[in-house]
Amino acid sequence: NAGVTQTPKFQVLKTGQSMTLQCAQDMNHEYMSWYRQDPGMGLRLIHYSVGAGITDQGEVPNGYNVSRSTTEDFPLRLLSAAPSQTSVYFCASRVTGRTDTQYFGPGTRLTVL
Amino acid sequence: RKEVEQDPGPFNVPEGATVAFNCTYSNSASQSFFWYRQDCRKEPKLLMSVYSSGNEDGRFTAQLNRASQYISLLIRDSKLSDSATYLCVVKWVLTGNQFYFGTGTSLTVIP
């Protein structure tokens, strides 16, 4: 199993550009989520999905869209990039249950100029 | 007010030392508790879950005090490979089982 994969690893955007961060998992996990990690802030939840066709907002959803057409894929779209979206983005998946272990992808380092 | 608060450190300890990290959480309805480890520029990985009765995994011991709303992690006989950032994580049932992360405590084990 590859686990959780993310692409790209690094990205530089100009203000106003749009892009999609890709996330895929091969563990058949129902629950997937996107976080951003900023210095001094900890990881913050952007959007999450409890299964194909179902998404919901997390703590910091503004400026981001998601969709979940398959169990495996959960892309994150930046509609119009802003410097405040410079961050490290992590995708995670988990199976709900007693342990609730989350598996994270390797992250995407995004810089918006 | 942050939902989960940790002392950011850094903690610099010699090999073989015992070190303890504490974490406090704001919502008494928090359901599940975890410690994650994050190496520099890498993704977080689960270190251990924290149970009400306390639990141990080798050199690592986690404790939960629901009355005081704090969680602790004790590392005994520190190794160089323990150098990392340790994230305290809580899950809240009332917010759709979302996870809330502390900012992390940085540990460096010195030879």
Chai-1 contact restraints between the chains, C-beta under 6 A:
chainA,res_idxA,chainB,res_idxB,connection_type,confidence,min_distance_angstrom,max_distance_angstrom,comment,restraint_id
A,G40,B,T103,contact,1.0,0.0,6.0,A-B,restraint_1
A,G42,B,F101,contact,1.0,0.0,6.0,A-B,restraint_2
A,G42,B,G102,contact,1.0,0.0,6.0,A-B,restraint_3
A,G42,B,T103,contact,1.0,0.0,6.0,A-B,restraint_4
A,L43,B,F101,contact,1.0,0.0,6.0,A-B,restraint_5
A,L45,B,Q98,contact,1.0,0.0,6.0,A-B,restraint_6
A,F90,B,E43,contact,1.0,0.0,6.0,A-B,restraint_7
A,D100,B,S32,contact,1.0,0.0,6.0,A-B,restraint_8
A,T101,B,L46,contact,1.0,0.0,6.0,A-B,restraint_9
A,F104,B,E43,contact,1.0,0.0,6.0,A-B,restraint_10
A,F104,B,P44,contact,1.0,0.0,6.0,A-B,restraint_11
A,P106,B,E43,contact,1.0,0.0,6.0,A-B,restraint_12
A,G107,B,E43,contact,1.0,0.0,6.0,A-B,restraint_13
